[in-house]
Amino acid sequence: MTELHLWLRHEVRSTERRTPIVPPDARRLVDSGVTLTVEESPQRIFPIEEYEAAGARVAPAGSWVSAPDDAVVVGLKELPDAPDRLTHRHVFFGHAYKRQPGAAGLLGRFAAGGGALLDLEYLVDEDGRRLAAFGFWAGYLGAALAVLRHRGRLKAPLVPTAKEELDERLRPAAGDEEFTALVIGALGRSGRGARVAFAAAGTEPTCWDLAETRDLDRPALLAHDVMVNAVLATTPVPPFLRDEDLDDPARRLRTLCDVTCDVGSPLNVLPVYDRTTDWTEPARRLREDPPLDLIAIDNLPSLLPKESSTDFSAALLPQLLDFATGAPWARCLDRFHQACRELGIAEGEFRHV
Ligand SMILES: NC(=O)c1ccc[n+]([C@@H]2O[C@H](COP(=O)([O-])OP(=O)(O)OC[C@H]3O[C@@H](n4cnc5c(N)ncnc54)[C@H](O)[C@@H]3O)[C@@H](O)[C@H]2O)c1
């Protein structure tokens, strides 16, 4: 059996400071006999020296294109547009299996080169549960930003921070009014994170999950001051909010944070807005009188790059250590071939067995 060679790549998106492998876990990989190459990456939250000290080899940013054929390239987000033919196995979030824009193009590049996408979103156990995810920190940040906005203390543009700093900013100050909060999807990863942030802000939120939304009580929803939506919708359900609810004169709701961000999808439970917000414009006013502000940022965990990378890496490490024989990777590969078939992409010779 050939030795595993992992190649941690630089992220092309300039605001992406996270990494799927943090330096202490890099050391664990190296100590277990994995060859680890780490690309230099100026914005990565951990300096390259820490990887070097952990025993990793260092390579220039973007040099994975000429990595040995058997190297498994590991990243988080999108690849650069070149090269046209992808010959390696790549581990990252491809966002390409739900007919997203660009999906066919990306899968076509893999098919042309004989490489494969091992999509982290589809790295699941035998019951289909995700093995490595960023949800907790998405929910924590979503609720934190909602609280800051509600208290009139959300500064733009947003910049990456540390949890202690954010907790400090969440602590109620003299003169802060009490508020009621609702988390929907409260039993999930993001929901748990949202509850932790609300606790740091001194409030105990109402928690709803599947059981509480089956027979949705919209007046009860609208009676909260702040709401965080953190559901993972898999089948269409009646929307939690409609335009007419925002115009309801009895509405207390002032701040809405949609962590789920399914805007435009048939599964969207909040069809009351048509575009996400971002780090430059984190909140947008949906109604004036009384006011209602929306926060719908689709890369929340990047705002806490250290904490979110550390947790993600801890979850990914056992899977990487089991790369050669792990059933989750076999499922990932099957899912890749299935996605190619669904899109009618003819695969040439698959180079890796
Ligand atoms: N905005 C971001 O930056 C960001 C980052 C990571 C994840 N997300 C998104 O956040 C969402 C949640 O992710 P997660 O990891 O917490 O998922 P999860 O599977 O851990 O939790 C989802 C929860 O939603 C509940 N749920 C599903 N349908 C529901 C309904 N109709 N009513 C009430 N509850 C319902 C489930 O029972 C579960 O408890 C996903 O859509 C994910 O893509 C967003």
The ligand as a Gaussian input file, in Angstrom:
#p B3LYP/6-31G(d) Opt

LIG

0 1
 N      -24.621000      30.815000       7.160000
 C      -23.544000      30.066000       7.267000
 O      -22.416000      30.541000       7.247000
 C      -23.709000      28.582000       7.490000
 C      -22.596000      27.821000       7.873000
 C      -22.794000      26.458000       8.148000
 C      -24.054000      25.893000       7.969000
 N      -25.091000      26.680000       7.538000
 C      -26.443000      26.132000       7.317000
 O      -27.115000      26.075000       8.559000
 C      -28.156000      25.092000       8.458000
 C      -28.133000      24.211000       9.685000
 O      -26.929000      23.457000       9.688000
 P      -26.620000      22.461000      10.888000
 O      -25.230000      21.970000      10.695000
 O      -26.976000      23.103000      12.177000
 O      -27.675000      21.292000      10.583000
 P      -28.170000      20.178000      11.591000
 O      -28.634000      19.051000      10.736000
 O      -27.173000      19.923000      12.671000
 O      -29.448000      20.838000      12.319000
 C      -30.599000      21.228000      11.640000
 C      -31.781000      21.208000      12.615000
 O      -32.914000      21.713000      11.907000
 C      -34.024000      20.953000      12.325000
 N      -35.092000      21.116000      11.343000
 C      -35.146000      20.677000      10.063000
 N      -36.300000      21.034000       9.495000
 C      -36.999000      21.731000      10.433000
 C      -38.271000      22.350000      10.451000
 N      -39.078000      22.331000       9.383000
 N      -38.670000      22.961000      11.598000
 C      -37.873000      22.982000      12.695000
 N      -36.656000      22.414000      12.732000
 C      -36.227000      21.780000      11.621000
 C      -33.485000      19.529000      12.437000
 O      -34.351000      18.693000      13.205000
 C      -32.142000      19.799000      13.116000
 O      -32.253000      19.790000      14.520000
 C      -27.881000      24.331000       7.160000
 O      -28.803000      24.764000       6.190000
 C      -26.484000      24.727000       6.802000
 O      -26.259000      24.705000       5.399000
 C      -24.942000      28.001000       7.315000

